[in-house]
């Protein structure tokens, strides 16, 4: 008998559907046909015991044919159960493959989304740094222009070799190009000190800005590491649920296989006993006198 015929019989027994999948939610167990056959055989056995007690003769040939018919029926049921078991196992492993694929796709999607978010945050941080750099360069350029204007003015640079006095009467004056005293040397000295202080303040602001950027980068890395750990924990939970799902189906398949094997043993034993009893009855009926009474099938 070919595999396609086996599948047709399995569908006829309602063990599998048109899509080659088992009825996972069916209320009837796969071994129900075997249990029904066992029940019928027990009923016939009880009838034979009753006839034996009444010392009535039985048509041994009819009983032998009935046992052979049951044996053929049993072989067909076992074959159908094998087909159903293969289809059920195939359906379970199809579900496992589908779950594996979805798990991989979900993990890939989460990682790509995280990478996009990370790149977006990096671009935002780089844009803020570039803007702050441009602001600082503009301030530095304005300060340099003011310094160049001050250096190109008519006031000469401070000569540190000249003496300075605290009194107004003896305080030297810086001379202009026209020879006029326009600014005391002490005032020019304090002006240069103020310029240096402003430059020091700008450098301090730049240092603070760099420190702030470094701290923001460190905090961003901490946030990213925390998000990575959260996603890894979720992936681990999904994998654990998947393992439980797979182990459940494997246990169910093994239990069905054990049940089918036990039922086959019981049915083979019943068929052997019935054949032996039918043969003994047939031998006894040949020696008996009179016509045997037939038992309707």
C-alpha positions as CSV (number, residue, x, y, z in Angstrom):
1,X,0.0,0.0,0.0
2,X,1.5,3.4,-1.0
3,X,2.0,6.4,1.2
4,X,-0.8,8.4,-0.6
5,X,-3.3,5.5,0.2
6,X,-2.2,5.6,3.8
7,X,-2.9,9.4,3.9
8,X,-6.3,8.9,2.3
9,X,-7.2,6.3,4.9
10,X,-5.9,8.5,7.7
11,X,-8.1,11.4,6.4
12,X,-11.0,8.9,6.2
13,X,-10.5,8.0,9.9
14,X,-10.5,11.8,10.7
15,X,-7.0,11.6,12.1
16,X,-5.6,14.2,9.8
17,X,-7.0,17.2,7.9
18,X,-6.7,18.2,4.3
19,X,-3.7,20.3,5.1
20,X,-1.7,17.3,6.5
21,X,-2.1,18.5,10.1
22,X,-3.6,16.6,13.1
23,X,-6.6,17.7,15.0
24,X,-4.7,19.1,18.0
25,X,-7.9,20.2,19.7
26,X,-9.9,17.0,18.9
27,X,-11.7,15.5,21.9
28,X,-11.3,12.0,20.5
29,X,-7.9,10.4,21.2
30,X,-5.9,8.9,18.2
31,X,-6.2,5.4,19.7
32,X,-10.0,5.6,19.9
33,X,-10.5,3.1,16.9
34,X,-8.3,0.6,18.7
35,X,-10.3,1.0,21.9
36,X,-13.6,0.5,20.0
37,X,-12.2,-2.7,18.4
38,X,-11.1,-4.0,21.8
39,X,-14.6,-3.3,23.2
40,X,-16.2,-5.3,20.3
41,X,-13.8,-8.2,20.8
42,X,-14.6,-8.3,24.5
43,X,-18.3,-8.4,23.7
44,X,-17.9,-11.3,21.3
45,X,-15.7,-13.1,23.9
46,X,-18.5,-12.7,26.5
47,X,-21.0,-14.2,24.0
48,X,-18.7,-17.1,23.3
49,X,-18.4,-17.8,27.0
50,X,-22.1,-17.7,27.4
51,X,-22.5,-20.2,24.5
52,X,-19.9,-22.4,26.0
53,X,-21.7,-22.5,29.3
54,X,-24.9,-23.4,27.6
55,X,-23.0,-26.2,25.7
56,X,-24.1,-24.9,22.4
57,X,-22.0,-25.6,19.3
58,X,-20.3,-22.7,17.4
59,X,-19.5,-22.5,13.8
60,X,-15.7,-22.5,14.1
61,X,-15.2,-21.6,10.4
62,X,-17.3,-18.5,10.8
63,X,-15.4,-17.6,14.0
64,X,-12.0,-18.1,12.2
65,X,-13.2,-15.8,9.3
66,X,-14.4,-13.3,11.9
67,X,-11.0,-13.3,13.6
68,X,-9.2,-12.9,10.3
69,X,-11.5,-10.0,9.5
70,X,-10.7,-8.4,12.8
71,X,-7.0,-9.0,12.3
72,X,-7.1,-7.2,8.9
73,X,-9.1,-4.4,10.5
74,X,-6.5,-4.2,13.2
75,X,-3.7,-3.9,10.7
76,X,-5.5,-1.1,8.9
77,X,-6.0,0.8,12.1
78,X,-2.4,0.4,13.1
79,X,-1.3,1.7,9.7
80,X,-3.7,4.6,10.1
81,X,-2.3,5.4,13.5
82,X,1.2,5.3,12.2
83,X,0.2,7.8,9.5
84,X,-1.5,10.0,12.1
85,X,1.5,9.9,14.4
86,X,3.8,10.9,11.6
87,X,1.5,13.7,10.6
88,X,1.3,14.9,14.2
89,X,5.1,14.8,14.7
90,X,5.5,16.7,11.4
91,X,3.0,19.3,12.5
92,X,4.8,19.8,15.8
93,X,8.2,20.2,14.1
94,X,6.7,22.6,11.6
95,X,5.5,24.7,14.6
96,X,8.9,24.5,16.1
97,X,10.6,25.7,12.8
98,X,8.0,28.5,12.5
99,X,8.7,29.6,16.1
100,X,12.5,29.5,15.5
101,X,12.1,31.7,12.5
102,X,9.8,34.2,14.2
103,X,12.2,34.3,17.2
104,X,15.2,35.1,14.9
105,X,13.2,37.7,13.0
106,X,12.1,39.4,16.3
107,X,15.6,39.4,17.7
108,X,17.0,40.8,14.4
109,X,14.2,43.5,14.4
110,X,15.0,44.5,18.0
111,X,18.7,44.8,17.3
112,X,18.2,46.9,14.2
113,X,15.8,49.2,16.0
114,X,18.3,49.6,18.8
115,X,21.1,50.3,16.4
116,X,18.9,53.0,14.7
117,X,18.1,54.6,18.0
118,X,21.8,54.5,19.0
119,X,22.8,56.2,15.7
120,X,20.1,58.8,16.2
121,X,21.4,59.7,19.6
122,X,25.0,59.8,18.4
123,X,24.0,62.2,15.6
124,X,22.1,64.4,18.0
125,X,25.0,64.5,20.4
126,X,27.5,65.2,17.5
127,X,25.2,68.0,16.3
128,X,25.1,69.6,19.7
129,X,28.8,69.4,20.0
130,X,29.3,70.9,16.6
131,X,26.9,73.8,17.5
132,X,28.8,74.4,20.7
133,X,32.1,74.3,18.8
134,X,30.8,76.9,16.3
135,X,29.7,79.2,19.2
136,X,33.1,78.9,20.8
137,X,34.9,79.6,17.6
138,X,32.8,82.6,16.9
139,X,33.5,84.0,20.4
140,X,37.2,83.3,19.9
141,X,37.2,85.0,16.5
142,X,35.5,88.1,18.0
143,X,38.1,88.2,20.8
144,X,41.0,87.9,18.4
145,X,39.5,90.7,16.2
146,X,39.2,93.0,19.3
147,X,42.8,92.2,20.2
148,X,44.0,92.9,16.7
149,X,42.1,96.2,16.7
150,X,43.7,97.1,20.1
151,X,47.2,96.2,18.8
152,X,46.7,98.4,15.6
153,X,45.5,101.4,17.6
154,X,47.7,104.5,18.3
155,X,48.5,103.4,21.8
156,X,51.9,101.7,21.9
157,X,52.4,98.4,23.7
158,X,53.4,98.4,27.3
159,X,57.2,98.7,27.9
160,X,57.9,96.7,31.0
161,X,61.3,98.3,31.4
162,X,59.8,101.6,32.2
163,X,59.3,102.4,35.9
164,X,55.8,102.9,37.4
165,X,54.8,105.0,40.3
166,X,51.7,105.2,42.4
167,X,51.4,108.9,42.5
168,X,49.7,111.0,39.9
169,X,52.5,113.6,39.7
170,X,55.3,111.2,38.9
171,X,53.3,108.6,36.8
172,X,54.8,108.3,33.3
173,X,52.4,108.4,30.3
174,X,52.4,106.4,27.1
175,X,53.2,108.7,24.1
176,X,51.1,108.7,21.0
177,X,52.6,109.2,17.5
178,X,51.9,112.9,17.8
179,X,53.9,113.1,21.1
180,X,50.8,113.8,23.2
181,X,50.4,112.0,26.6
182,X,47.1,110.1,26.3
183,X,47.1,107.2,28.8
184,X,49.1,106.4,31.9
185,X,51.3,103.3,31.8
186,X,49.6,101.8,34.9
187,X,46.2,102.1,33.2
188,X,47.6,100.4,30.1
189,X,49.1,97.7,32.3
190,X,45.7,97.1,34.0
191,X,44.0,97.0,30.6
192,X,46.3,94.2,29.5
193,X,45.7,92.3,32.7
194,X,42.0,92.5,32.1
195,X,42.4,91.2,28.6
196,X,44.4,88.3,29.9
197,X,41.8,87.6,32.6
198,X,39.1,87.5,29.9
199,X,41.1,85.1,27.9
200,X,41.6,82.9,30.9
201,X,37.9,83.0,31.6
202,X,37.2,81.9,28.0
203,X,39.7,79.0,28.4
204,X,37.9,78.0,31.6
205,X,34.6,78.0,29.9
206,X,36.0,75.8,27.1
207,X,37.4,73.4,29.7
208,X,34.0,73.3,31.5
209,X,32.2,72.6,28.2
210,X,34.6,69.8,27.3
211,X,34.1,68.3,30.8
212,X,30.3,68.5,30.4
213,X,30.5,66.8,27.0
214,X,32.6,64.0,28.4
215,X,30.2,63.5,31.3
216,X,27.2,63.4,28.8
217,X,29.0,60.8,26.7
218,X,29.6,58.7,29.8
219,X,26.0,58.9,30.9
220,X,24.9,58.1,27.3
221,X,27.1,55.0,27.3
222,X,25.6,53.9,30.6
223,X,22.0,54.3,29.2
224,X,23.0,52.3,26.1
225,X,24.5,49.5,28.2
226,X,21.3,49.4,30.4
227,X,19.1,49.1,27.3
228,X,21.3,46.4,25.9
229,X,21.0,44.4,29.2
230,X,17.2,44.8,29.2
231,X,16.9,43.5,25.6
232,X,19.3,40.6,26.3
233,X,17.1,39.7,29.3
234,X,14.0,39.8,27.2
235,X,15.6,37.6,24.5
236,X,16.7,35.1,27.3
237,X,13.1,35.0,28.6
238,X,11.8,34.3,25.1
239,X,14.3,31.5,24.6
240,X,13.4,29.9,27.9
241,X,9.7,30.0,26.9
242,X,10.6,28.4,23.6
243,X,12.5,25.6,25.4
244,X,9.5,24.9,27.6
245,X,7.2,24.8,24.5
246,X,9.5,22.4,22.6
247,X,10.0,20.1,25.7
248,X,6.2,20.0,26.1
249,X,5.6,18.8,22.5
250,X,8.4,16.3,22.7
251,X,7.0,14.8,25.9
252,X,3.5,14.6,24.3
253,X,4.9,12.8,21.3
254,X,6.8,10.3,23.4
255,X,3.6,9.6,25.5
256,X,1.6,9.0,22.3
257,X,4.2,6.7,21.0
258,X,4.3,4.7,24.2
259,X,0.5,4.5,24.3
260,X,0.3,3.3,20.7
261,X,3.0,0.7,21.3
262,X,1.2,-0.7,24.4
263,X,-2.1,-0.8,22.5
264,X,-0.4,-2.8,19.6
265,X,0.9,-5.3,22.1
266,X,-2.5,-5.8,23.7
267,X,-4.3,-6.1,20.3
268,X,-1.7,-8.6,19.0
269,X,-2.1,-10.6,22.1
270,X,-5.9,-10.6,21.8
271,X,-5.8,-11.6,18.1
272,X,-3.4,-14.5,18.9
273,X,-5.7,-15.7,21.7
274,X,-8.8,-15.5,19.5
275,X,-7.1,-17.3,16.6
276,X,-6.0,-20.1,19.0
277,X,-9.4,-20.4,20.5
278,X,-11.0,-20.5,17.1
279,X,-8.7,-23.2,15.9
280,X,-9.4,-25.3,19.0
281,X,-13.1,-24.8,18.5
282,X,-12.8,-25.8,14.8
283,X,-11.0,-29.0,15.7
284,X,-13.6,-29.8,18.3
285,X,-16.5,-29.1,15.9
286,X,-15.1,-31.5,13.3
287,X,-15.4,-34.3,15.8
288,X,-18.8,-33.3,16.9
289,X,-22.0,-34.8,15.5
290,X,-24.7,-32.7,14.0
291,X,-24.7,-29.5,12.0
292,X,-23.1,-26.5,13.7
293,X,-25.0,-23.3,14.4
294,X,-23.6,-20.2,12.8
295,X,-23.1,-17.0,14.7
296,X,-24.1,-13.9,12.8
297,X,-21.3,-11.4,12.3
